[in-house]
Amino acid sequence: MINIQFPTTIHISEEGLISLAEHLKATSKRCFVVTGGARTQNTPLFQSVLYELKEALVPYELFTGIVSNPLSEDILRGAKAFRDGKFDSIVTVGGGSSHDSGKLIAVLGRQNWDMEQLTVEEAGYSKITEDVAPFYCVPLLAGTGSEISPASLVRLDKHKRIVFSPNMYPRAAYYVPSKMFTEDNDLNCLTAFDAYVQSLEAYMSASATPWSDMFAYHGMQNAIEGLLAFSASPESIEARTKLIYAAIQGLLAVSNSSVGAIHALSDPLSGIFDVHHGSALAIVAGEVLKLNQRARPERFAEAAKLFDAPFGRSNAVDDLPKLVAELLDRICPDWKSHKPKVQLDQALLERLVLDSKNPDMEGNPLSLKDEEIADVFKKSLS
């Protein structure tokens, strides 16, 4: 059993759900359980959460149907149900979208804001007060780190927007390795790929520090090793645990550094076309890396060396974009099929470029020109 506090308490334990239920029994009179659709609800993890809540006699009600790239209208509906039902705590079960939604429900269930007012562009971080419902996250997937993050991503009018506040840290996250992950290994691996990209971008960021490097370097290492081991043996607890560590390390890395253009360019793919976050990262990663590698060549070489042992090589290749593409091919051979089928006319291309100029871009090691961003989309979506 591992317990870490930073401010979100992190529990990695097979008995974690029992601890969660006992805590809620002592602190909550009515619990609001936020989750996705049938695929999540049919998992052993979700059923175990409900079982432990019932065993501990914790009154609860379900709020279901959260989708990948959560919609603002669903979150507002959840916040109203939370207020009307006079709930006093929230448990989120699922992938990053469930946790992102639960955080905003915890805020809007007690504070009266328009969703647009809470975005980073509108300085929402200065508006959200400490009056946030206590919420707890039970991740089904490992990758985004949303379950320990003070940020949420939400779709507003087909734009992916960021809401952030130090008051949005979950109280605790409960990882149960034997019950995590779904039967869809493409989903599992592409979600976990986000952990690698977060650590990679934090390591390459203009904002990187020795503190963030510590998390980023080992996050990349655990992500590569964990992804290869998991794709070969999805039931392996060791592989699952490596991916859990990678997700935590990736989030801690970007929290003390930043993400960059891979995340920035993935946002409009998710916002406009509803592409899954991990798939969107995979689509643009290679072309962005080709641009960025000229900014910090020594760091790109260090990141490339992390592939040597897992790939059974000895300094054979230092071309990081090619190594990342090979990693994707190994863990998810059909990842290119996730590309949206679009006709890239000038108007759409201009919108993709404009929507890429979001807060995720600020830490990129290079200032990318509009024509460079446009070229990434042309090559990535071809």
C-alpha positions, 0 to 999 in steps of 0.5 A: 500500500502506498499513500502520498499527500501533495495536496491530493492524497494518493492511495495505490492499494487493492483495499483502497475502495474500502478506505474510501467508503469508510471515510465517506461513512464518517464524513458524508450524508449524501454522496453524488457518484459521477461516471460515464456510460455503460462501458464504465458502469459494467466494469468490475471497478465501478461495481466494486465502488457501489458495493463498498458504498452499500456495505458502508451504508453510504447513501448515494445517487448516480449521475451517469453519461459523461462523455469523452471531451465532456460537454458544458451542458452535461456538467451544468445539468450535474451541478443542478442535480447536486444542488437540488439533491442537497448532496455533500460529497462527490465520487468520480469513477472513470477516465479523465472526463469523469474526473474533469466533470466532477471537479466542475460539478463540485464548484458549480454545485456551490458557486454561481458562475457561468461556465465561460467565466471560469475558463483560464482566458477569463481568469476563472482561477481568481474567481473560484473560492474555497467553497467547493464540495469535497470530491474523490476520484477513482480512476479506471484508466491511467494517463491524464492524471486528472484524478490528482489535478486542479484543472478540468477540460470542457467543450464549450461550443466545440471549443476545448477550454481549460478551467483551473484553480488551486481550490479544485484539487481532489481530496484523494485519488484511489488507484486499484490496479487489479480493477483498472482498465477496460477491455478496449486496449486501444483506449487503455494504451492511448490514454496511457500515452498521455502520461508519456506526452505530459512527461516529455513536454514537461522535460522539453518545456521552457519552464522546466526545472530540476524539480520538474525534471525529476518527475518528467524523466522517470515519468517518461521511463515508466510510461515507455516500459509500462506501455510496452509491458501492458500491451504485451500482457494487459493483466500484468499488475506490474505493468498496470502499476508502472502506468499508474506511476507514469500518470502521477509523475506526468501530472506532477511534471507538468504541474511544476513545468508545463505542457506544450504544442502537442497538447495545444494542437490536440485541443482543437481536434478534440473540441471540433471533431470530438477526437479522444484526447489520447488519439489527438495527442498521437495524431499530432505528436510526431510532426510537433516533435520534428519542429521542437527538436531543434530547440533542445537537441540535448534533451531530445537525445536524452529522451531518445535514449530511454527507448534503448533498453525497452526496444532492445537497442544500444544507442541505435537511433536518436530520432525521437519522432521516429521512436515515438511513432514506433512506440505507438505502432507497437502499443496500438497498431490501428492508432492512425485509424482514429484520425478524423476524416476531414476536408482541410479547406482554408477556413478550417485550417485557420480555425485549427491554427487559431484554436491551437493558440491556447494556454497549453502552447505557452510552455513550448520550447519554440514559438511556432509560426502560424504556417508551421502550425498549419503544416503540422495539421496538413501532414498529421491529418493527411 
